[in-house]
Amino acid sequence: MTDTRPAAARPTGAPSGAAGIGPAGALSGHVRVAIVGSGFGGLGVAAGLRAAGIGDFVILERADGIGGTWRDNTYPGCACDVPSHLYSFSFAPNPRWRRSFSAQPEILRYLEDVTDRFDLRRHVRFGADLTSARWDETARRWQVRTSRGDLTADTIVLATGPLSNPQVPAWPGLDNFTGEVFHSAQWRHDLDLTGRRVAVVGTGASAIQFVPRIQPRVARLHLFQRTPAWIMPRINRPVTPAEQGLFARLPAVQRAARGGIWSLRELDLLGFVVQPALLTLVSRVAHAQRAVQVRDPALRRILTPDYQMGCKRILLSNDFYPAVSRPNVEVVPSAVTRVGARSVTSSDGTEREVDTIILGTGFHTTDYPIGALVHGRGGVRLGDQWSADGSLALRGTTVAGFPNMFLVIGPNTGLSHSSMIQMIESQVAYLVDALRRLDPGSRTTLEPTPAAVRAWNADLDRRMAGTVWATGGCQSWYLGPTGRVAALWPGSTFRFRRATRSVDLTEYAPAGPEAAAPGPALTAAAGPTGSMDAGARPPTLT
């Protein structure tokens, strides 16, 4: 992979601030920007800051390596369900993707390459688990506490993402289970599943990938399914060496391929947002695949969804149905209600003996556990505020009552049809524009007004009302605690790009000295290529 930026846009030199490592490896000092998380979101922000000439920042990472969810999820078969050429930074193309849909190890290698290519590793503080972030009204800065020590920051960026904290059900008796139990995001590679009686709970995006891998090895597999998923074929062809070579020699060809994938994905939005009935046509493919791969009529009924396609995440797999059709697999169409010392009981009262429980129960996607650690004006906790208002943010990026705080993949920025990297790059453009308006050391703050937040979300809710996520007849993780669709963006990635191309100061209430005059206006391309900035030339974010 090659750095596509002009030489002048490639930052050099050490961070300008003194914050970093103190005695005995402890964190100390002050930074202009503290980024929490080193997945796609955190690394994207860091690359954008460096390209904009901002070097005074740290990345706080609780683990001992970068990568976020692609570091943590190492279960058998873990892979992405977004095409490789689109699930990567537009400013850091990888001409050497080996398949249409990349597996976890290859994506993690890509993130490692991005980290080193843009000289981001020296900004990362590993083993720095955020324990508290509190706004100091007097000093007009954030007091940040971590497991490695404390520091202060003018601005904090929460880039932990929605797939960072596994959801573990609170079943009665789980703590007394004497067998092995683990979440798919914390896979036990040291545990040999050969000959074991395994209960897998959940049939979401992770389970449909690892179940076919473990099914041939286990003696018995009980798959607990509350709601069947809509599953479509996965067309995952190899990228030939000739294609890889062409992309490496002629980057414009790869950009064109990316643009084609992006355009087709945007067309998918019509079924989710404009006319959900269109998904009925697509669902015929899913029904046909199920009919061919599941010969048992009773099992086929259990695996057939009774809600509108698209209401929950559409999954891709060619081997899930054949795996659950094998004689050593039982699909249990019931929720788990309690756990015994060596058994699992479902809601129909049936108890099944098992020695291993694998939780494919997803993540805390809309209740944002990090919200319990972040305190804004008056000590208000972010989690409490979002529990009350349904997780409201302005443009998915800033929150009233939390000055100089930015979110990456915040509320209503998720997608069902395209790549989240598109959304991340849009938010990075917005964040960099905001920082240009905040002179370091000036004590200036940017905080959205409650009226602007309400108006933005009222429009979102109006547009959301007719979507399949609101009308499809299912309960999904897209819904927040109040029942509001809090996870998804009801529009195209292009529309979000336009909405975040620059900060509108009329939506903000600057405090302290006057906000700095804006720098060169951020401009964003309409499609999958184009410059994020017409002045300092940061990475081309598309």
SEZA-629949 format. One record per atom (N, C-alpha, C, O): residue in one letter; x, y, z. Coordinates in steps of 0.2 Angstrom, whole numbers, plus 5000, padded with zeros to 4 digits. Layout:
<pts>
AXYZ...
</pts>
This chain:
<pts>
M500449945000M500050005000M500450065000M501050065003T500250114997T500650174996T500250234999T499650234999D500650285002D500350345004D500150394998D500650414995T499550404998T499250444992T499250514993T499150554988R499550544999R499450615000R500150644997R500650614996P500050714995P500650754993P501150754999P500950745005A501850754998A502350755003A502150815008A502350805014A501950865006A501850925010A501250915015A501250945021A500850865014A500350845018A500450795023A500050775028R501150765023R501350715028R501650745034R502250765033P501250745039P501550775045P502250745048P502350685047T502650785051T503250765053T503350795060T502950835062G503850765064G503950795071G503550765076G503050735075A503750775082A503450755088A502850795090A502750855088P502350765094P501850805096P502050875100P502550865103S501750925099S501950995102S501850995109S502151035113G501350955112G501250965119G501650915123G502050875120A501750925130A502150895134A501850825137A502150785140A501150825136A500850765139A501150695136A501250695130G501150655140G501350585137G501550535143G501050525147I502150515143I502350465148I502750495154I503250535152G502450495160G502850515165G503250465169G503450415165P503450475175P503850425178P503450355179P502850355179A503850305178A503650235178A503050215173A502650175174G503150255168G502650245162G501950275163G501450255159A501850315168A501150345170A501050395165A501550435163L500450405163L500250465159L500250525163L500150525169S500350585160S500350645164S500350705159S500450695153G500250765161G500250825157G499650845154G499050825156H499650885148H499150915145H499150905137H499750905135V498650895134V498650885127V498050925124V497550945127R498150945118R497550985114R496950935113R496350955114V497150875111V496550825110V496750755113V497250735112A496250725116A496350655119A495850615115A495250635115I496050565111I495650525108I495550455112I496050425114V494950435113V494850375116V494650315111V494150315108G495150265110G494950215106G495450215100G495550265097S495650155098S496150155092S495850105087S496250065083G495250105086G494950065080G494950105074G495350155073F494550095069F494450135063F494250205065F494550255062G493850215070G493650285072G494250325074G494350385072G494550295079G495150335083G495750345078G496050405078L495850295074L496450305069L496250355064L496650395061G495650355061G495450405056G495450475059G495650515055V495250485065V495350555068V496050565069V496250625067A496450525071A497150535072A497550555065A497950605065A497350515060A497650535053A497350605051A497750635048G496750615052G496450685050G496850745054G496950795051L496950735060L497350785064L498050795062L498250855061R498350745061R499050745058R499050785051R499550825050A498650765047A498650795040A498450865041A498650905036A498050885046A497850955047A498350995050A498251055052G498950965052G499450995056G499450995063G499751035066I498950955066I498850955073I499250895076I498950835074G499750905079G500150845082G500050835089G500350785092D499750885093D499750885100D499050845102D498550865104F499150775102F498550735104F498850665106F499450645104V498450625110V498650565112V498050515110V497450545110I498150455109I497650405108I497650355114I498150325115L497150355118L497050315124L496750245122L496150245120E497150195123E496950125121E496950085127E497550075130R496450055129R496450015135R496749945134R497049915139A496849925128A497149855126A497949865125A498149925126D498249815123D498949815121D499149825114D499649815112G498549835110G498649835103G498149875100G497549885103I498249905094I497749945090I497249895087I497349835086G496649925084G496249885080G495449885083G495049865079G495349905089G494649905091G494349835090G494549785092T493749835087T493349775087T493649725082T493549665083W494149745078W494449695074W495149665077W495449625075R495249695083R495749665087R495449615092R495749555093D494849635094D494549595100D494149535097D494249475100N493849535091N493449485088N493949435084N494049455078T494149385087T494549335083T494249265083T494549215082Y493549265084Y493249195083Y493249165076Y493449205071P493249105076P493249065069P492849095064P492249095066G493049115058G492649135053G492549205053G492149235049C492849245058C492649315059C492849355052C493449355050A492349395049A492549425043A492049485042A491549495046C492149525038C491749585037C491149575032C491349535027D490649605032D490049595027D489949655023D489449665020V490549705023V490549755018V491149745013V491649725016P491049755007P491549745002P492249775004P492249835006S492849745003S493449765006S493649835003S493849875007H493549844997H493749904994H493349964997H493550024996L492749955000L492350005003L492550015010L492450065013Y492749955013Y492849955020Y493549965022Y493949925024S493750025020S494450045021S494450125019S494050155016F494950155022F495050225021F495150245014F495550215011S494750295012S494850325005S495550355004S495850344999F495850375009F496550405009F497050355010F497650375009A496850295011A497350245012A497150175009A496950125012P497150175002P496850114999P497350054999P497950065000N497049994999N497449934999N497349894993N496849864992P497849904988P497749864982P497749784983P497649754978R497949764989R498149694990R497649654993R497749604996W497049684994W496449644997W496449574993W496449574987R496349524997R496349454994R495649434992R495649384988R495149454995R494449434993R494049494993R494149544996S493449474990S492949534990S492749554997S492649614998F492649505002F492549525009F493049495013F493249435013S493449545017S494049525020S493849495027S493349505030A494349445029A494349415035A494649455040A495049505039Q494549445047Q494749485052Q495549495052Q495749545053P495949445051P496649455051P496849505046P497349545048E496549505040E496849545035E496649615037E496949665035I496049625040I495849695041I496249725047I496449785047L496449685052L496849705057L497549725054L497849775057R497849685050R498449695047R498449765043R498849805043Y497849775040Y497749845036Y497749905041Y498049955040L497449895047L497449945052L498149955055L498350015057E498549905056E499249905058E499649945053E500049985055D499549935047D499849965041D499650045041D500150085041V499050055042V498850125042V499150165048V499350225048T499150135054T499550155060T500250175059T500450235061D500550135055D501350145054D501450195048D501850235048R500950185043R501050225037R500950305039R501350345036F500550315043F500350385045F500650405052F500550465055D501150365054D501550385060D501150395066D501250445069L500650355067L500150365073L500350325079L500150345084R500750275078R500950235084R501250275090R501050255096R501650325088R501950355094R501450405098R501650425103H500850405095H500350445099H499950405103H499550425107V499950335102V499550285106V499850275113V500450265114R499450275118R499550255125R499250195126R498650195128F499550135126F499250065127F499150055134F499450085139G498650015136G498450005143G498250055147G498250065153A497950105143A497650165146A496850165146A496550195141D496550125150D495850115150D495550185154D495750205159L495050215150L494750275153L494350255159L493950205158T494450285164T494050275170T493550335172T493050325175S493750395169S493350455170S493550515166S494150525165A493050545163A493250605160A492750665162A492150655162R492950715165R492550765168R492750835166R493350855166W492250875164W492350945161W492450985167W492050985172D492951025167D493151075172D492951135170D493251165165E492451165173E492151225170E492651285172E492651335168T493051285177T493451335179T494051345174T494251395171A494351285173A494951285168A494751275161A495151285156R494151265160R493851255153R494251195149R494451215143R494251145152R494651085149R494351025152R494051025157W494550965149W494350905152W494850875156W495450875155Q494650845162Q495050815167Q494950735165Q494450705166V495450705163V495450635160V495850585165V496450595166R495550535167R495850485171R495850425168R495350405165T496450385168T496450325165T496850275170T497050295175S496850215168S497150165172S497950175172S498250145176R498250215168R498950235168R499050305171R499650325170G498650335173G498750405176G498250455173G497750435169D498350515175D497850565173D498150625168D498850625168L497750655164L498050705160L497450755159L496850735161T497550815156T497050855154T497050865147T497550855143A496450885144A496450895137A495950955135A495450965139D496050995130D495651045128D494951015125D494451035126T495150955122T494550925118T494650855119T495150825119I494050815120I494050745120I493650715114I493050745113V493850665111V493550625106V493350555108V493850515109L492750535109L492550475110L492450435104L491950435100A492950385103A492950345097A492950275099A493350235095T492650255104T492550185106T492150145102T492250075101G491650175098G491250135094G490750095097G490750085103P490250065094P489650035097P489849955098P489449925101L490349935095L490549855096L491149845100L491549805098S491149885106S491749875110S491649845117S492049825120N490949845119N490849815125N490349755124N489749765123P490549695125P490049635124P489449635129P489549655135Q488949615126Q488249615130Q488249545133Q488249495130V488249535140V488249475143V487549475147V487449515152P487149425145P486449425149P486549405156P486949375158A486049435160A486049425167A485549365169A485049375172W485649305166W485249245167W485349225175W485949225177P484849205178P484949175185P485349115184P485149065180G485849105188G486249045188G486849045184G487248995184L486949095180L487549095176L488149095180L488649065177D488149135185D488849135189D488949065192D489549055194N488449025193N488548955196N488748895191N488748845192F488748915184F488848865179F489548845180F490048885180T489648775180T490348745182T490748725175T491248705176G490348735169G490748725163G491148785161G491248835165E491248795154E491548845151E491048895148E490548875145V491148965149V490649005146V491149065144V491549095148F490949095138F491349155135F490949185130F490549155127H491049245129H490749285123H491149275117H491749265117S490849285111S491149275105S491749325104S492149315100A491649385107A492149435106A492749425111A493249465111Q492649375115Q493249355120Q493349275119Q493349235123W493449255112W493549185111W494049155114W494649175115R493949095117R494349055120R494749005116R494548945114H495349025113H495648985108H496048935111H496248885108D496148935118D496448885122D495948825123D496248775126L495348835122L494848785123L494748745117L494448765112D494848675118D494648635112D493948615113D493748575118L493548625108L492848615108L492648545105L492048525105T493148505103T493048435101T492648395106T492948385112G492148365104G491748325108G491348355113G491048325118R491248415114R490948455119R490148465117R489948465111R489748475122R489048485121R489048565122R489048585128V488848595117V488948675117V488248705116V487848685112A488148755120A487548795119A487748865116A488148895119V487548885110V487648945107V487048985108V486548965106V487149045111V486549085112V486549145107V487049185108G486149155103G486149205098G486249185091G486649135090T485849215086T485949195079T486049265075T485849275069G486549305077G486649365074G487249365070G487449305068A487549425068A488149425063A488749385065A489049355061S488849375072S489449335074S489249265074S489649225071A488749245076A488549175077A488549135070A488749085069I488249175065I488149135058I488849125055I488949095050Q489349165058Q490049155055Q490449095059Q490749055056F490349095066F490749045069F490348975070F490748925071V489748975070V489348915070V489548865065V489648805067P489648875059P489848825054P490548805055P490748745053R490948845058R491648825060R491748775065R492148735065I491248785070I491348735076I490848675076I490948625079Q490348675071Q489848625071Q490248555070Q490048505073P490648555065P490948485064P491348455070P491448395070R491548495074R491948475080R491648455086R491848415090V491048485087V490648475094V490248415093V490048385088A490148385099A489748325099A488948345098A488648305095R488748395101R488148425101R488148495102R488448525106L487648535097L487648605097L486948625098L486548605093H486748655103H486048685104H486148755103H486448795106L485748785097L485748845095L485148885097L484648875095F485148935102F484648965105F484449025101F484849075100Q483849025098Q483749085093Q483049115095Q482549085095R483049175097R482449215099R482149235092R481449225092T482449255088T482149285081T482649265075T483249275076P482349225070P482749215065P482949275061P482649325061A483549265057A483849325054A483649315046A483549255044W483649365043W483649365035W484349355033W484749395035I484449305029I485149285027I485149285019I484749245016M485649315017M485749315009M486349285007M486849275012P486449255001P487049224999P487649275000P487549334999R488249245001R488849285002R489249274996R489549214995I489349324991I489749314985I490449344987I490549404986N490849294989N491549314991N492049284987N492349234989R492249314981R492649284977R493449314978R493449364981P493949274976P494549294977P494749354972P494449354967V495149404975V495449454970V496049424967V496549414971T496049424961T496649384957T497249424958T497249494959P497849394958P498449434958P498549484952P498849534953A498249474946A498249514941A497849584943A498049634941E497249574946E496849634948E497249674954E497249734953Q497549634958Q497949664963Q498549714960Q498649764962G498849684956G499349714952G499149774948G499449834948L498549774945L498249824942L498049884946L498249944945F497749864952F497649914957F498249954960F498250014961A498749914961A499349944963A499649994958A499950044960R499649974952R500050014947R499550074945R499850124943L498950064945L498450114942L497950124948L497350094948P498050164953P497650184958P496950204956P496450194959A496950244950A496250264948A495750204946A495150214947V496050154944V495650094943V495350064950V494750054950Q495650064955Q495450044961Q494950094964Q494350074967R495050164963R494550214965R493950204961R493350214964A493950184955A493350174951A492950114953A492350114953A493350064955A493050004958A492650014964A492049994965R492950054968R492650074975R492050124973R491550114977G492150164968G491550204967G490950164964G490350184966G491050114960G490550074958G490150034964G489550034964I490550014969I490349974974I489950024979I489350004981W490150084980W489850134983W489150154980W488650154984S489150164974S488550184970S487950124971S487450144972L488150064970L487750004971L487450004978L486849994979R487850014983R487650014990R487150064991R486650054995E487250124988E486850184990E486150164987E485650184989L486150134981L485450114978L485050064983L484450064983D485450024987D485049984992D484650024997D484149995000L484850084998L484550125003L483750135001L483350145006L483650134995L482950144993L482450094997L481950114999G482650034997G482249985001G482149995008G481649985011F482750025011F482750035019F482350095020F481950095025V482350145016V482150215018V481550235014V481050265017V481650235007V481150265003V480450215002V479950245003Q480650155000Q480050104999Q480250045002Q480449994998P480050025008P480249955011P479949905007P480249845007A479449915003A479149854999A479549834994A479549774992L480049874992L480549844987L480949784990L481249744986L481049784997L481449735000L481049664999L481349615000T480449664998T480049604997T480349564991T480349504991L480549604986L480849574980L481449544981L481649484979V481849574985V482549544987V482449484992V482849444991S481949484996S481849435001S481649364997S481749315000R481549364991R481349304987R482049264986R482049204986V482649304986V483249274985V483349234992V483649174992A483249264997A483349235004A482949175005A483149125007H482249185003H481849125003H482049064999H482049005001A482349084993A482549024988A483148994991A483248934991Q483649034994Q484249004997Q484048955003Q484348905004R483548975007R483348935013R483048875010R483148825013A482648875005A482248825003A482748765000A482648705001V483248794997V483748744994V484248714999V484348654999Q484448755004Q484948735009Q484648695015Q484948665019V483948705017V483648675023V483048635020V482548655018R483148565020R482748525017R482148505022R481548485020D482248505028D481848495033D481248545034D481448605036P480648535032P480148585033P480048615040P479948675040A480148575045A480048605052A480548645054A480448705056L481148625052L481748675053L481748735049L481848795051R481548725043R481448785038R480948835041R481048895041R480448815044R479948855047R480248895053R480148955054I480648865057I480948895063I481448945061I481548995064L481748935055L482248985052L481949035048L482349075045T481349035047T481049085043T480749155047T480349145051P481049205045P480849275049P480049285047P479849275042D479749315052D479049335052D479049415052D478449445053Y479549445050Y479549525050Y479849545043Y480149505040Q479749605042Q479949635036Q480749635035Q481149645040M480949615029M481649605028M481949675029M481649725026G482549685032G482849745033G482749775040G483049825042C482249755043C482049785050C482649765055C482749815059K482949705054K483549695058K484049685053K483949685047R484649685055R485249675051R485149615046R485049565048I485249625039I485249575035I485949545035I486449575034L486049475035L486649435036L486849405030L486349385025L487449395029L487749355023L488049295025L488549295029S487849235022S488149175023S487949125018S487349115016N488449075016N488349025012N488348955016N488048905013D488548955022D488648895025D488248885032D488348835035F487948935034F487548935040F486948885040F486948845044Y486548885035Y486048845034Y486248765034Y485948725037P486748755030P486948685030P487248665036P487148605038A487548705040A487848685047A487248665052A487348615055V486748715052V486248695057V485748645055V485348625059S485848615049S485448565046S485748495048S485448445047R486348495051R486748435052R486448395058R486048435062P486448335059P486148295064P486348315071P485948305076N486948345072N487148355079N486948425081N487248455086V486548465077V486348535079V485548535080V485248505076E485448565085E484748585087E484648655087E484948685091V484148685083V483948755083V483348755088V482848735087V483448795094V482948805099V482648875098V482948925099P482048875096P481748935094P481448975101P480848995101S481848975106S481649005112S482249045115S482849025114A482049085120A482649125123A482849085129A482449035132V483449095132V483649065138V483349095144V483349165144T483149065149T482849095155T483249085161T483249125165R483649025161R484049015167R484648965165R484548925161V485148965170V485648925169V485848885175V485748905180G485948815174G486048775180G486848755180G487248785176A487048715185A487748705185A488048675179A488648685177R487648635175R487848605169R487248595164R487148545161S486848655164S486248645160S486048715158S486248765161V485648725153V485348785150V484548765150V484348715146T484148815152T483448805152T483148865147T483348915148S482748845143S482448885138S481748905141S481448885145S481448955137S480848985139S480248935139S479748945142D480348885135D479748835135D479848785141D479448735141G480348795145G480448755151G480848695150G481048655155T481148685144T481548625143T482248635145T482548695144E482548585149E483248595151E483648555147E483548495146R484248575145R484748545141R485448545144R485648595146E485748485144E486348475148E486948495143E486948475137V487348545145V487848565141V488548575146V488448585152D489048575143D489648595146D490048655144D490548675147T489748685139T490048745136T489448795134T489048775131I489548855136I489048905133I489448965130I489948995132I489248975123I489549025119I489049085118I488549065116L489249145120L488749195120L488849235113L489349275112G488349235109G488349275103G487849325104G487449335099T487849355109T487349405111T487449475110T487149525112G487949495106G488049555103G488349605108G488749585113F488249665107F488649725111F488149775114F487549775112H488449815118H488049875121H488049925115H488549965115T487549925111T487649965105T487250035106T487550085103T486750035110T486450105110T486350125117T486150185119D486650085122D486650115129D487350145131D487450165136Y487850135126Y488450165127Y488750165134Y488750215138P489050115136P489350105143P489850165144P489950185150I490250185139I490650245141I490350305143I490650345147G489650305142G489250365145G489250365152G489150425155A489350315156A489450315163A490050345166A490050365171L490550355161L491250385163L491350455162L491750485164V490850485158V490950555155V490450595159V489850585158H490750655162H490350705165H490450775162H490950795161G489850805160G489850865157G489750925162G489950925168R489450975159R489351035164R488851015170R488450975169G489051045176G488651025182G488750955184G488350935188G489250915181G489350855183G488850805180G488850745182V488450825175V487950785172V488250725169V488750735165R488050665170R488350605167R488050595160R487450595159L488450585155L488250575148L487750515148L487150525144G487850465151G487350405151G486750425154G486150405151D486650465159D486050485162D485650525157D485050515156Q486050575154Q485650615149Q485350585144Q484850595141W485750535141W485550495135W484950445137W484550435133S484950425143S484450375145S483750415145S483250385144A483850485147A483250525148A482950545141A482350555140D483450565136D483250595130D483250555124D483050575119G483450495125G483450445119G484050445115G484050435109S484650465118S485250475115S485250525109S485350505103L485250585111L485250645106L485850675105L486250685110A486050685099A486750715098A486550765091A486150745088L487050815091L486950855085L487450825079L488050815080R487150805074R487450775068R487850715070R488450705067G487650685075G487950625078G488650635081G488950585082T488850695082T489550715084T489550755090T490050745093T489150795092T489250835098T488550835102T488050815099V488650845108V488050845113V488050905117V488550935120A487450925118A487250985122A487450975130A487350915132G487851015133G488051005140G488750975140G488950965146F489050965135F489750925135F490150965130F490250945124P490451025132P490851065128P491451025126P491750985129N491651045119N492351025117N492350945117N492850915118M491750915116M491750835116M491450815109M490950845107F491850775106F491550745100F491550675100F491950635103L491050645096L490950575095L491050555088L490950585083V491350495088V491450455081V490950395082V491050355086I490550385077I490050335077I489550355083I489450305087G489350415083G488850425088G488150405087G488050375082P487650435090P486950415089P486750435082P486950485079N486350395079N486050405072N486650415067N486550455062T487150375067T487650375062T487750305059T488150295054G487450255062G487550185059G487250175052G486750215050L487450125049L487150115042L486950035041L487249995045S486450025037S486249955035S486449945028S486449885026H486649995024H486749985017H487449995015H487649975009S487950025019S488550045016S489050035021S488950005027S489650075020S490250065024S490250115030S490150175028M490350095036M490450145041M491050195040M491050245043I491550175036I492150215036I491950275032I492250325033Q491450275028Q491150335025Q490950385030Q491050445030M490550365035M490350405040M490850435045M490850485047I491350385046I491950405050I492350465047I492450515050E492450455040E492850515037E492450575037E492750635037S491750575036S491350635037S491450665043S491450725044Q491350625049Q491450655055Q492150685057Q492250735060V492650655054V493350685055V493350745052V493650795054A493050755046A493050825042A492750875047A492950935047Y492150855050Y491850905054Y492250915060Y492250975062L492550875063L492950885069L493550925068L493650975072V493850915062V494450955061V494251025060V494651075062D493651035056D493451105055D493251135062D493451195063A493051105067A492851125073A493551145077A493551205080L494051105076L494651125080L494951185077L495351215081R494851195071R495151255068R494851315071R495151375070R494251315073R493951365076R494051375084R493851425087L494451325086L494651335093L495351345094L495751295094D495551405095D496251415096D496551375102D496251385108P497051335102P497351305108P497551355113P497851405112G497351345119G497551385125G497051445126G497151485130S496551455121S496151515121S495551505126S495251555128R495451445129R494951435133R494251445130R493751445133T494251445123T493651445119T493351375120T493651325119T492651375120T492351305119T491751305114T491551365112L491651255111L491051245107L490651195110L490851135112E489951215110E489451165113E488851175109E488651235109P488551125107P487851135103P487351165108P487251145113T486951205105T486351225109T485851175109T485751135105P485451165115P484951115115P484451125110P484151075107A484251185108A483751195102A484051165096A483651135092A484651175094A484951145088A484951065088A484751035083V485051045094V485050965095V484350945094V484250895091R483850975097R483150955096R482950965089R482550915087A483151015086A482851025079A483150975074A482850945070W483850955075W484150905071W483850835072W483650805067N483650815078N483450755080N482650745078N482450695077A482350805079A481650805076A481550785069A481150755067D482050815065D482050805058D482250725057D481950695052L482750705061L482950635060L482350585061L482150545057D481950605067D481350555069D480850565063D480550515062R480750625061R480250625055R480450585049R480050545047R481050585047R481250545042R481250475043R481250435039M481350455049M481450385052M480750355052M480750295051A480250395052A479550365054A479350315048A479050265050G479550325042G479250275037G479750225035G479650185030T480350225038T480850175036T480650105039T480250095043V481050055036V480849985038V481049975045V480849925048W481550005048W481749995055W481250015059W481249995065A480850065057A480250085062A479650055061A479150045065T479550025054T478849995053T478949915051T478449885050G479549885052G479649825049G479349765054G479349705052G479149785060G478849735065G479349695068G479149635070C479849725070C480349685074C480649725080C480549785080Q480949695085Q481349725090Q482149715088Q482349655087S482549765087S483149755085S483649805090S483449845094W484349795089W484749835093W484849905090W485249945092Y484449915084Y484449985082Y484050035086Y484150095086L483650005091L483250045095L483550055102L483850015104G483450115104G483750135110G483350125116G482750095115P483550135122P483150115128P482350145128P481950115131T482350205125T481650235124T481250215119T480650235118G481450165115G481150145109G481250185102G481050165097R481650235103R481850275097R482350235093R482850205096V482350245086V482850215082V483450265083V483550315080A483950245087A484550285089A485150265086A485650305086A485150205083A485850185080A485950205073A486550215071L485450215069L485550225061L485350295059L485050335062W485750305053W485650365049W485150355044W485250305040P484550385043P484050375038P484150415032P483750445029G484750405029G484950435023G485550405019G485850355022S485750435014S486350415011S486950445014S486950485018T487550405012T488150435015T488350505012T488650545015F488150515006F488250575003F487850635007F488150685008R487250615009R486850665013R487250685019R487250745022F487450635023F487850645029F488450685028F488650725032R488850665022R489450705020R489250785020R489650825022R488750795016R488550865016R488350895023R488450955024A488050855027A487850885033A488350895038A488350935043T488950865037T489550875041T490150905038T490650905040R490050935032R490550965028R490951025032R491551035031S490551055036S490851115040S490351125046S489751105046V490651155051V490351175057V489851235056V490151285054D489251235058D488851295057D488751325064D488451295069L489151385065L489151415072L488551435074L488451445080T488051445070T487351465073T487051405077T486551415081E487351345076E487051285080E487451285087E487251235091Y487951325088Y488351325094Y488351385098Y488151435096A488451375104A488551435109A489251435112A489351405117P489651475108P490351475111P490451515117P490051555118A490851485122A490951515128A491651545129A492051515125G491751585133G492451615134G492651665128G492151695126P493251675126P493451715121P493051695114P492851635114E493051745110E492651725104E492951675100E493551665100A492551625097A492851575093A493251605087A493151655084A493751565086A494251585081A493851585074A493451555073A494151635070A493851635063A493951565060A494551545060P493551545056P493651485052P494251485048P494351535045G494551425047G495051415043G494851405036G494251415035P495251375031P494951365025P494351315025P494351265029A493851335021A493251295022A493351225020A493651205015L493051175024L493051105022L492551095016L492051115017T492751055012T492351035006T492450965005T492950935006A491850935004A491850865004A491550844997A491050874995A491850784995A491650764988A490950734989A490750704994A490550734983A489950704983A489950624983A489450594985G490450594980G490550524979G491050494983G491250524988P491350444981P491850404985P492550434984P493050394986T492650484981T493350514980T493250594981T492750624980G493850624983G493750694984G494150724990G494350684994S494350784990S494750814995S494250835001S493750865000M494550825007M494150845013M494350915014M493850955017D494850945012D495051015013D495351045007D495751015004A495151105006A495451145000A496051185002A496451214998G496251185009G496851225011G497451175013G497851175009A497451145019A497951115021A498051045018A498551015019R497551025014R497650955011R497750895015R498250865015P497250885020P497350825024P497150765019P497050775013P497150705022P497050645018P496350655014P495950685017T496350625008T495650635005T495150585008T495250525007L494650615011L494150575014L493550565010L493250615008T493350505009T492850495004T492350445007T491850425004
</pts>
